[in-house]
Amino acid sequence: MSRFAIHTLETAPEASRATLEQIKLKYGFVPNLAAVFAEAPGTMNGLLGLLGAYDSDDIGLTQAERQVVMLAVSVKNRCEYCTAAHSMLASMNGLSADDIENLQEGAPLDDTKLETLRRFAETLTDKRGWADDTDINTFFAAGYTKANVLDVILGVAVKTLTNYANHVAKPPVNEQFSQFLPKWAKAA
């Protein structure tokens, strides 16, 4: 049961309604976590600004790579809601069912570059950003750049914000991506 209101267009604070409408137009529904964020219009707009930046053409990661980051962080933080949502997005952005299952289980990916990205996102999460020279040089050796380091940090920041909000608010997983729940969430 959610600790926070799952706002609708009718119940959301006035300052959040236009944003919720945009989300509904983009996705065809309002994800429950977005409906929770509607409680705090400034925070919701800040989150959407970060998500917009992460989804922009200015980020030097492919859409699949972005989802690897989002899933790696969500799994590390044991956020079943975000893991399910980003598993669905990963499937829409070219990651195989095997890749998604491996990401959900924290298991190595077959693609060595994506595996390096997964490990780097996990390292930043585990070490709270304190990546050492070995961590960074391993990332560079896989073909990533300094700009990509900052891209991954943005992804980690966005997911930390949404993972923590999910942990506190406890919104139910939307049916649109409930089929993507990881095994560890189904067993809980």
N, CA, C and O of each residue as an XYZ file, in Angstrom:
752
protein
N       0.841     -1.177      0.000
C       0.000      0.000      0.000
C       0.891      1.247      0.000
O       1.880      1.329      0.729
N       0.520      2.186     -0.816
C       1.287      3.415     -0.942
C       1.163      4.272      0.316
O       0.081      4.414      0.886
N       2.285      4.833      0.730
C       2.285      5.755      1.865
C       1.873      7.163      1.439
O       1.477      7.978      2.273
N       1.967      7.443      0.150
C       1.665      8.766     -0.394
C       0.500      8.635     -1.371
O       0.228      7.554     -1.895
N      -0.174      9.742     -1.603
C      -1.268      9.757     -2.575
C      -0.730      9.469     -3.969
O       0.324      9.967     -4.362
N      -1.471      8.661     -4.701
C      -1.209      8.438     -6.122
C      -2.140      9.424     -6.831
O      -3.295      9.115     -7.123
N      -1.609     10.608     -7.096
C      -2.455     11.683     -7.618
C      -2.957     11.406     -9.023
O      -2.300     10.754     -9.834
N      -4.129     11.919     -9.272
C      -4.706     11.950    -10.613
C      -4.673     13.402    -11.076
O      -4.257     14.293    -10.336
N      -5.113     13.625    -12.299
C      -5.188     15.002    -12.789
C      -6.140     15.836    -11.935
O      -5.986     17.054    -11.837
N      -7.112     15.187    -11.323
C      -8.089     15.903    -10.502
C      -7.584     16.168     -9.083
O      -7.917     17.198     -8.497
N      -6.785     15.256     -8.524
C      -6.368     15.399     -7.121
C      -5.007     16.054     -6.946
O      -4.660     16.473     -5.841
N      -4.242     16.147     -8.007
C      -2.887     16.716     -7.909
C      -2.950     18.199     -7.585
O      -3.904     18.881     -7.961
N      -1.937     18.700     -6.888
C      -1.859     20.148     -6.702
C      -1.925     20.845     -8.065
O      -1.403     20.341     -9.059
N      -2.559     21.985     -8.091
C      -2.748     22.732     -9.347
C      -1.442     22.883    -10.123
O      -1.431     22.755    -11.347
N      -0.348     23.153     -9.424
C       0.943     23.390    -10.085
C       1.515     22.132    -10.741
O       2.457     22.226    -11.528
N       0.964     20.965    -10.431
C       1.454     19.709    -11.016
C       0.593     19.199    -12.161
O       1.017     18.312    -12.901
N      -0.580     19.731    -12.316
C      -1.538     19.149    -13.262
C      -1.078     19.198    -14.716
O      -1.224     18.212    -15.439
N      -0.532     20.310    -15.149
C      -0.081     20.407    -16.546
C       1.042     19.408    -16.815
O       1.109     18.811    -17.890
N       1.916     19.233    -15.837
C       3.021     18.284    -16.003
C       2.493     16.855    -16.068
O       2.951     16.065    -16.894
N       1.538     16.517    -15.211
C       0.945     15.179    -15.265
C       0.253     14.942    -16.607
O       0.311     13.842    -17.156
N      -0.396     15.971    -17.125
C      -1.053     15.858    -18.435
C      -0.028     15.576    -19.532
O      -0.277     14.759    -20.419
N       1.124     16.249    -19.475
C       2.190     16.007    -20.456
C       2.711     14.573    -20.349
O       2.966     13.919    -21.360
N       2.865     14.101    -19.131
C       3.332     12.725    -18.917
C       2.325     11.740    -19.500
O       2.701     10.773    -20.163
N       1.046     11.992    -19.249
C      -0.001     11.107    -19.768
C      -0.010     11.112    -21.295
O      -0.174     10.061    -21.915
N       0.162     12.271    -21.900
C       0.210     12.350    -23.365
C       1.413     11.599    -23.927
O       1.307     10.947    -24.966
N       2.553     11.684    -23.248
C       3.770     11.034    -23.727
C       3.699      9.515    -23.608
O       4.102      8.804    -24.529
N       3.192      9.009    -22.485
C       3.229      7.572    -22.208
C       1.878      6.864    -22.346
O       1.820      5.635    -22.383
N       0.809      7.632    -22.419
C      -0.513      7.025    -22.490
C      -1.113      6.726    -21.126
O      -2.265      6.302    -21.033
N      -0.354      6.940    -20.082
C      -0.799      6.754    -18.706
C       0.158      7.543    -17.816
O       1.217      7.981    -18.264
N      -0.221      7.716    -16.566
C       0.662      8.379    -15.609
C       1.256      7.304    -14.710
O       0.530      6.688    -13.929
N       2.563      7.067    -14.802
C       3.185      6.107    -13.887
C       2.932      6.518    -12.428
O       2.960      7.702    -12.091
N       2.688      5.533    -11.586
C       2.367      5.827    -10.190
C       3.452      6.637     -9.489
O       3.141      7.479     -8.645
N       4.705      6.400     -9.820
C       5.763      7.175     -9.172
C       5.690      8.642     -9.583
O       5.945      9.523     -8.762
N       5.346      8.919    -10.835
C       5.151     10.309    -11.270
C       3.965     10.921    -10.533
O       3.995     12.095    -10.163
N       2.918     10.120    -10.320
C       1.746     10.601     -9.594
C       2.087     10.931     -8.144
O       1.497     11.839     -7.560
N       3.029     10.205     -7.567
C       3.514     10.517     -6.216
C       4.292     11.831     -6.229
O       4.093     12.688     -5.367
N       5.179     11.983     -7.214
C       5.980     13.205     -7.305
C       5.114     14.446     -7.502
O       5.560     15.555     -7.207
N       3.893     14.286     -7.991
C       2.998     15.428     -8.176
C       2.720     16.145     -6.860
O       2.348     17.318     -6.857
N       2.899     15.452     -5.758
C       2.709     16.057     -4.431
C       3.598     17.286     -4.242
O       3.220     18.230     -3.549
N       4.768     17.269     -4.855
C       5.751     18.353     -4.711
C       6.095     18.877     -6.108
O       7.040     18.387     -6.727
N       5.347     19.861     -6.615
C       5.537     20.317     -7.995
C       6.969     20.716     -8.339
O       7.444     20.392     -9.427
N       7.652     21.395     -7.460
C       9.030     21.804     -7.745
C       9.963     20.618     -7.865
O      10.831     20.586     -8.738
N       9.785     19.644     -6.988
C      10.606     18.435     -7.042
C      10.302     17.648     -8.313
O      11.213     17.148     -8.972
N       9.019     17.541     -8.654
C       8.649     16.827     -9.873
C       9.256     17.513    -11.094
O       9.786     16.842    -11.980
N       9.184     18.821    -11.147
C       9.756     19.535    -12.291
C      11.273     19.400    -12.333
O      11.855     19.308    -13.414
N      11.917     19.387    -11.170
C      13.361     19.164    -11.125
C      13.725     17.790    -11.644
O      14.667     17.644    -12.423
N      12.978     16.774    -11.213
C      13.208     15.411    -11.689
C      13.019     15.331    -13.198
O      13.838     14.739    -13.900
N      11.950     15.921    -13.692
C      11.690     15.861    -15.134
C      12.757     16.602    -15.923
O      13.077     16.214    -17.047
N      13.310     17.662    -15.351
C      14.425     18.348    -16.004
C      15.640     17.443    -16.113
O      16.293     17.390    -17.156
N      15.942     16.729    -15.033
C      17.063     15.782    -15.059
C      16.805     14.640    -16.043
O      17.695     14.250    -16.798
N      15.581     14.109    -16.029
C      15.237     13.035    -16.964
C      15.301     13.519    -18.406
O      15.749     12.793    -19.292
N      14.849     14.752    -18.637
C      14.921     15.321    -19.983
C      16.351     15.458    -20.458
O      16.658     15.183    -21.618
N      17.225     15.882    -19.562
C      18.644     15.997    -19.915
C      19.226     14.619    -20.207
O      19.981     14.453    -21.165
N      18.881     13.634    -19.388
C      19.417     12.279    -19.565
C      18.910     11.645    -20.860
O      19.597     10.822    -21.466
N      17.723     12.027    -21.272
C      17.129     11.462    -22.486
C      17.482     12.260    -23.740
O      17.076     11.886    -24.841
N      18.227     13.346    -23.590
C      18.508     14.227    -24.729
C      19.596     13.671    -25.640
O      20.337     12.759    -25.276
N      19.665     14.245    -26.824
C      20.709     13.869    -27.784
C      22.091     14.322    -27.331
O      23.094     13.913    -27.916
N      22.159     15.153    -26.305
C      23.447     15.646    -25.807
C      24.181     14.619    -24.958
O      25.365     14.788    -24.666
N      23.495     13.567    -24.563
C      24.115     12.505    -23.770
C      24.824     11.556    -24.727
O      24.271     11.171    -25.757
N      26.037     11.187    -24.384
C      26.857     10.359    -25.265
C      26.682      8.869    -25.089
O      27.563      8.097    -25.469
N      25.584      8.452    -24.529
C      25.275      7.031    -24.375
C      24.087      6.687    -25.264
O      23.191      7.509    -25.458
N      24.082      5.475    -25.804
C      22.924      5.026    -26.573
C      21.740      4.847    -25.622
O      21.905      4.832    -24.402
N      20.548      4.713    -26.200
C      19.373      4.468    -25.361
C      19.527      3.160    -24.582
O      19.147      3.085    -23.413
N      20.076      2.146    -25.216
C      20.296      0.872    -24.512
C      21.277      1.065    -23.360
O      21.054      0.549    -22.265
N      22.360      1.802    -23.596
C      23.342      2.046    -22.531
C      22.715      2.823    -21.379
O      23.008      2.553    -20.214
N      21.868      3.769    -21.695
C      21.193      4.539    -20.633
C      20.354      3.616    -19.756
O      20.312      3.776    -18.536
N      19.684      2.646    -20.386
C      18.873      1.716    -19.611
C      19.736      0.758    -18.787
O      19.327      0.332    -17.707
N      20.912      0.421    -19.282
C      21.843     -0.389    -18.483
C      22.173      0.352    -17.191
O      22.165     -0.244    -16.114
N      22.460      1.643    -17.293
C      22.764      2.447    -16.104
C      21.563      2.470    -15.172
O      21.700      2.213    -13.976
N      20.392      2.775    -15.709
C      19.189      2.880    -14.883
C      18.880      1.564    -14.171
O      18.507      1.554    -12.998
N      19.039      0.461    -14.889
C      18.777     -0.843    -14.274
C      19.841     -1.220    -13.253
O      19.517     -1.743    -12.187
N      21.090     -0.964    -13.562
C      22.164     -1.308    -12.620
C      21.954     -0.604    -11.282
O      22.103     -1.214    -10.224
N      21.611      0.669    -11.333
C      21.400      1.437    -10.100
C      20.136      0.964     -9.387
O      20.145      0.772     -8.172
N      19.057      0.777    -10.129
C      17.796      0.342     -9.517
C      17.934     -1.013     -8.843
O      17.369     -1.235     -7.772
N      18.680     -1.920     -9.462
C      18.901     -3.241     -8.864
C      19.769     -3.108     -7.617
O      19.469     -3.712     -6.588
N      20.835     -2.329     -7.698
C      21.702     -2.119     -6.525
C      20.900     -1.559     -5.359
O      21.114     -1.944     -4.209
N      19.973     -0.647     -5.658
C      19.156     -0.022     -4.618
C      17.910     -0.843     -4.285
O      17.093     -0.428     -3.463
N      17.764     -2.007     -4.921
C      16.639     -2.914     -4.705
C      15.294     -2.204     -4.862
O      14.393     -2.361     -4.038
N      15.178     -1.428     -5.925
C      13.934     -0.726     -6.219
C      13.152     -1.531     -7.247
O      13.435     -1.469     -8.444
N      12.170     -2.284     -6.774
C      11.419     -3.149     -7.683
C      10.617     -2.341     -8.693
O      10.499     -2.742     -9.851
N      10.063     -1.207     -8.267
C       9.279     -0.371     -9.182
C      10.140      0.098    -10.354
O       9.774     -0.094    -11.513
N      11.279      0.711    -10.049
C      12.148      1.243    -11.106
C      12.787      0.127    -11.919
O      13.013      0.288    -13.119
N      13.082     -1.003    -11.283
C      13.636     -2.133    -12.027
C      12.627     -2.626    -13.058
O      12.995     -2.897    -14.200
N      11.369     -2.744    -12.673
C      10.337     -3.182    -13.619
C      10.157     -2.161    -14.740
O      10.111     -2.527    -15.915
N      10.057     -0.891    -14.380
C       9.838      0.151    -15.392
C      10.990      0.206    -16.390
O      10.761      0.281    -17.597
N      12.219      0.168    -15.898
C      13.367      0.273    -16.803
C      13.644     -1.038    -17.536
O      14.293     -1.026    -18.582
N      13.173     -2.149    -17.017
C      13.259     -3.400    -17.771
C      12.364     -3.312    -19.002
O      12.745     -3.757    -20.085
N      11.172     -2.737    -18.833
C      10.289     -2.536    -19.978
C      10.946     -1.599    -20.990
O      10.954     -1.882    -22.188
N      11.495     -0.485    -20.509
C      12.152      0.465    -21.410
C      13.375     -0.158    -22.078
O      13.649      0.109    -23.248
N      14.099     -0.977    -21.347
C      15.269     -1.653    -21.926
C      14.846     -2.573    -23.065
O      15.520     -2.649    -24.092
N      13.723     -3.273    -22.879
C      13.242     -4.168    -23.940
C      12.827     -3.371    -25.171
O      12.937     -3.863    -26.294
N      12.356     -2.158    -24.970
C      11.956     -1.295    -26.086
C      13.166     -0.643    -26.763
O      13.046     -0.095    -27.859
N      14.322     -0.703    -26.111
C      15.518     -0.035    -26.629
C      16.630     -1.009    -26.991
O      17.808     -0.650    -26.965
N      16.259     -2.237    -27.326
C      17.212     -3.147    -27.934
C      17.925     -4.130    -27.035
O      18.725     -4.927    -27.524
N      17.667     -4.106    -25.736
C      18.304     -5.107    -24.878
C      17.493     -6.404    -24.933
O      16.262     -6.385    -24.931
N      18.197     -7.506    -24.981
C      17.537     -8.814    -25.073
C      16.944     -9.214    -23.719
O      17.283     -8.649    -22.679
N      16.057    -10.196    -23.767
C      15.482    -10.731    -22.529
C      16.577    -11.281    -21.619
O      16.497    -11.132    -20.399
N      17.600    -11.916    -22.198
C      18.719    -12.429    -21.397
C      19.489    -11.291    -20.739
O      19.846    -11.380    -19.565
N      19.749    -10.220    -21.493
C      20.438     -9.060    -20.920
C      19.636     -8.478    -19.759
O      20.194     -8.160    -18.709
N      18.342     -8.344    -19.953
C      17.486     -7.763    -18.914
C      17.476     -8.653    -17.674
O      17.570     -8.156    -16.552
N      17.363     -9.954    -17.871
C      17.394    -10.870    -16.724
C      18.737    -10.775    -15.998
O      18.775    -10.747    -14.768
N      19.825    -10.725    -16.744
C      21.144    -10.588    -16.114
C      21.246     -9.277    -15.349
O      21.768     -9.250    -14.234
N      20.759     -8.199    -15.930
C      20.778     -6.914    -15.225
C      19.952     -6.994    -13.946
O      20.381     -6.509    -12.899
N      18.782     -7.597    -14.022
C      17.925     -7.720    -12.840
C      18.573     -8.543    -11.737
O      18.317     -8.317    -10.554
N      19.406     -9.489    -12.121
C      20.061    -10.359    -11.143
C      21.460     -9.880    -10.764
O      22.126    -10.503     -9.939
N      21.908     -8.772    -11.364
C      23.263     -8.288    -11.088
C      24.326     -9.200    -11.661
O      25.456     -9.228    -11.175
N      23.969     -9.946    -12.692
C      24.890    -10.898    -13.327
C      25.581    -10.235    -14.519
O      25.056     -9.279    -15.091
N      26.756    -10.740    -14.893
C      27.496    -10.146    -16.011
C      26.725    -10.208    -17.333
O      25.978    -11.150    -17.599
N      26.931     -9.185    -18.139
C      26.366     -9.136    -19.487
C      27.368     -9.724    -20.468
O      28.575     -9.638    -20.246
N      26.885    -10.318    -21.543
C      27.770    -10.909    -22.552
C      28.577     -9.850    -23.297
O      29.744    -10.072    -23.620
N      27.970     -8.713    -23.569
C      28.651     -7.624    -24.271
C      29.622     -6.962    -23.287
O      29.197     -6.398    -22.278
N      30.919     -7.030    -23.580
C      31.926     -6.555    -22.618
C      31.838     -5.049    -22.370
O      32.101     -4.596    -21.256
N      31.476     -4.275    -23.380
C      31.356     -2.827    -23.176
C      30.170     -2.516    -22.263
O      30.284     -1.701    -21.347
N      29.032     -3.166    -22.515
C      27.873     -2.958    -21.645
C      28.143     -3.469    -20.234
O      27.675     -2.879    -19.259
N      28.890     -4.556    -20.122
C      29.235     -5.083    -18.800
C      30.104     -4.093    -18.038
O      29.925     -3.905    -16.835
N      31.042     -3.461    -18.731
C      31.879     -2.445    -18.085
C      31.021     -1.275    -17.623
O      31.233     -0.740    -16.535
N      30.062     -0.879    -18.436
C      29.141      0.199    -18.070
C      28.315     -0.192    -16.849
O      28.155      0.603    -15.922
N      27.794     -1.409    -16.849
C      27.005     -1.896    -15.704
C      27.826     -1.843    -14.423
O      27.369     -1.346    -13.394
N      29.049     -2.367    -14.504
C      29.908     -2.391    -13.314
C      30.258     -0.973    -12.859
O      30.321     -0.707    -11.659
N      30.486     -0.067    -13.806
C      30.833      1.303    -13.433
C      29.653      1.981    -12.725
O      29.849      2.669    -11.723
N      28.442      1.793    -13.234
C      27.262      2.364    -12.572
C      27.087      1.772    -11.176
O      26.759      2.491    -10.233
N      27.305      0.466    -11.044
C      27.233     -0.172     -9.728
C      28.306      0.369     -8.792
O      28.048      0.618     -7.614
N      29.510      0.549     -9.325
C      30.621      1.061     -8.518
C      30.305      2.450     -7.991
O      30.510      2.731     -6.810
N      29.806      3.322     -8.862
C      29.449      4.671     -8.414
C      28.377      4.620     -7.334
O      28.416      5.395     -6.378
N      27.424      3.710     -7.486
C      26.360      3.570     -6.492
C      26.923      3.036     -5.175
O      26.662      3.595     -4.110
N      27.695      1.954     -5.254
C      28.267      1.342     -4.048
C      29.211      2.284     -3.310
O      29.194      2.361     -2.081
N      30.031      2.994     -4.070
C      31.066      3.848     -3.473
C      30.612      5.292     -3.291
O      31.407      6.164     -2.943
N      29.321      5.533     -3.531
C      28.757      6.877     -3.393
C      29.547      7.915     -4.192
O      29.780      9.037     -3.743
N      29.946      7.500     -5.386
C      30.651      8.396     -6.295
C      32.161      8.369     -6.189
O      32.842      8.969     -7.020
N      32.702      7.694     -5.197
C      34.148      7.700     -4.966
C      34.854      6.646     -5.822
O      35.539      5.769     -5.295
N      34.684      6.737     -7.137
C      35.381      5.819     -8.046
C      36.877      6.102     -7.982
O      37.297      7.258     -7.942
N      37.677      5.040     -7.974
C      39.131      5.237     -7.934
C      39.704      5.192     -9.353
O      38.976      4.993    -10.325
N      41.009      5.379     -9.449
C      41.662      5.413    -10.764
C      41.438      4.121    -11.541
O      41.225      4.157    -12.753
N      41.485      2.992    -10.862
C      41.268      1.710    -11.543
C      39.863      1.643    -12.126
O      39.686      1.222    -13.269
N      38.861      2.056    -11.347
C      37.478      2.056    -11.829
C      37.340      2.917    -13.084
O      36.736      2.501    -14.073
N      37.897      4.101    -13.031
C      37.763      5.048    -14.142
C      38.567      4.587    -15.352
O      38.082      4.662    -16.481
N      39.785      4.113    -15.130
C      40.612      3.658    -16.250
C      40.028      2.420    -16.928
O      40.153      2.265    -18.143
N      39.397      1.547    -16.163
C      38.713      0.390    -16.750
C      37.563      0.857    -17.638
O      37.340      0.309    -18.717
N      36.845      1.861    -17.180
C      35.745      2.441    -17.955
C      36.268      3.044    -19.261
O      35.687      2.833    -20.326
N      37.361      3.789    -19.171
C      37.967      4.378    -20.373
C      38.473      3.299    -21.331
O      38.332      3.435    -22.546
N      39.055      2.240    -20.798
C      39.602      1.165    -21.637
C      38.515      0.477    -22.463
O      38.808     -0.118    -23.500
N      37.266      0.557    -22.008
C      36.151     -0.036    -22.753
C      35.676      0.871    -23.886
O      34.789      0.501    -24.655
N      36.272      2.059    -23.985
C      35.897      2.974    -25.058
C      35.044      4.142    -24.622
O      34.601      4.933    -25.454
N      34.810      4.259    -23.335
C      34.022      5.381    -22.833
C      34.923      6.594    -22.596
O      36.147      6.470    -22.544
N      34.306      7.761    -22.455
C      35.019      9.031    -22.356
C      34.752      9.716    -21.017
O      33.939      9.257    -20.216
N      35.457     10.826    -20.797
C      35.196     11.634    -19.600
C      33.760     12.147    -19.602
O      33.109     12.188    -18.558
N      33.270     12.537    -20.774
C      31.875     12.979    -20.865
C      30.934     11.851    -20.457
O      29.921     12.095    -19.802
N      31.260     10.621    -20.840
C      30.432      9.477    -20.458
C      30.434      9.245    -18.954
O      29.426      8.817    -18.392
N      31.562      9.525    -18.294
C      31.598      9.427    -16.829
C      30.519     10.336    -16.247
O      29.759      9.929    -15.368
N      30.461     11.560    -16.744
C      29.471     12.516    -16.245
C      28.053     12.105    -16.640
O      27.112     12.321    -15.876
N      27.893     11.511    -17.836
C      26.585     10.993    -18.243
C      26.107      9.920    -17.266
O      24.944      9.910    -16.864
N      27.007      9.025    -16.890
C      26.648      7.956    -15.955
C      26.320      8.547    -14.585
O      25.382      8.100    -13.926
N      27.077      9.533    -14.160
C      26.785     10.179    -12.873
C      25.384     10.785    -12.889
O      24.662     10.693    -11.896
N      24.991     11.401    -14.003
C      23.631     11.935    -14.115
C      22.611     10.804    -13.984
O      21.619     10.945    -13.268
N      22.846      9.689    -14.668
C      21.933      8.551    -14.562
C      21.834      8.017    -13.143
O      20.744      7.696    -12.670
N      22.964      7.923    -12.468
C      22.973      7.460    -11.075
C      22.192      8.435    -10.191
O      21.438      8.012     -9.315
N      22.370      9.723    -10.417
C      21.663     10.731     -9.620
C      20.152     10.636     -9.823
O      19.388     10.663     -8.858
N      19.728     10.527    -11.074
C      18.297     10.417    -11.372
C      17.715      9.176    -10.709
O      16.655      9.239    -10.086
N      18.405      8.052    -10.841
C      17.870      6.816    -10.277
C      17.910      6.820     -8.762
O      17.021      6.259     -8.121
N      18.917      7.438     -8.182
C      18.944      7.524     -6.723
C      17.730      8.310     -6.233
O      17.078      7.910     -5.268
N      17.430      9.414     -6.887
C      16.263     10.226     -6.529
C      14.975      9.413     -6.639
O      14.169      9.400     -5.709
N      14.778      8.740     -7.759
C      13.529      7.997     -7.936
C      13.489      6.726     -7.093
O      12.430      6.360     -6.584
N      14.618      6.054     -6.937
C      14.651      4.857     -6.085
C      14.297      5.217     -4.646
O      13.483      4.542     -4.017
N      14.903      6.275     -4.130
C      14.636      6.669     -2.748
C      13.187      7.118     -2.577
O      12.548      6.785     -1.578
N      12.667      7.867     -3.541
C      11.263      8.287     -3.464
C      10.349      7.066     -3.469
O       9.363      7.020     -2.734
N      10.677      6.088     -4.292
C       9.890      4.865     -4.327
C       9.942      4.137     -2.985
O       8.915      3.665     -2.496
N      11.122      4.045     -2.393
C      11.254      3.349     -1.112
C      10.423      4.023     -0.026
O       9.813      3.347      0.803
N      10.399      5.340     -0.030
C       9.645      6.077      0.982
C       8.142      6.028      0.700
O       7.348      5.761      1.602
N       7.754      6.286     -0.547
C       6.333      6.409     -0.886
C       5.632      5.065     -1.100
O       4.438      4.944     -0.826
N       6.353      4.067     -1.581
C       5.824      2.724     -1.833
C       4.621      2.688     -2.790
O       3.605      2.073     -2.470
N       4.722      3.336     -3.955
C       3.600      3.233     -4.895
C       3.536      1.834     -5.502
O       4.568      1.183     -5.662
N       2.345      1.367     -5.840
C       2.258      0.066     -6.501
C       2.839      0.146     -7.916
O       2.799      1.192     -8.563
N       3.373     -0.972     -8.371
C       3.908     -1.057     -9.728
C       2.734     -1.001    -10.708
O       1.753     -1.728    -10.551
N       2.837     -0.151    -11.698
C       1.785     -0.050    -12.712
C       1.662     -1.360    -13.479
O       2.658     -2.042    -13.722
N       0.443     -1.704    -13.854
C       0.232     -2.945    -14.607
C       0.962     -2.926    -15.946
O       1.294     -3.985    -16.478
N       1.217     -1.736    -16.501
C       1.893     -1.637    -17.796
C       3.282     -2.270    -17.775
O       3.753     -2.745    -18.808
N       3.937     -2.285    -16.632
C       5.257     -2.914    -16.574
C       5.397     -3.949    -15.469
O       6.513     -4.329    -15.114
N       4.287     -4.406    -14.925
C       4.353     -5.408    -13.852
C       4.917     -6.742    -14.343
O       5.482     -7.497    -13.551
N       4.773     -7.045    -15.637
C       5.329     -8.303    -16.158
C       6.850     -8.296    -16.143
O       7.476     -9.343    -16.310
N       7.452     -7.123    -15.942
C       8.907     -7.005    -15.925
C       9.488     -7.011    -14.512
O      10.678     -6.750    -14.332
N       8.662     -7.305    -13.515
C       9.186     -7.377    -12.149
C      10.297     -8.417    -12.078
O      10.178     -9.493    -12.665
N      11.379     -8.105    -11.361
C      12.463     -9.079    -11.219
C      12.050    -10.221    -10.289
O      11.138    -10.075     -9.475
N      12.729    -11.349    -10.421
C      12.433    -12.518     -9.587
C      12.514    -12.181     -8.106
O      11.687    -12.639     -7.317
N      13.524    -11.371     -7.716
C      13.689    -11.063     -6.295
C      12.516    -10.258     -5.750
O      12.241    -10.321     -4.552
N      11.820     -9.506     -6.590
C      10.652     -8.754     -6.132
C       9.439     -9.673     -6.012
O       8.623     -9.517     -5.104
N       9.326    -10.621     -6.922
C       8.199    -11.557     -6.891
C       8.298    -12.488     -5.689
O       7.279    -12.934     -5.163
N       9.521    -12.783     -5.252
C       9.736    -13.697     -4.128
C       9.510    -13.017     -2.782
O       9.345    -13.687     -1.763
N       9.502    -11.696     -2.779
C       9.389    -10.956     -1.506
C       7.986    -10.991     -0.951
O       7.727    -10.419      0.108
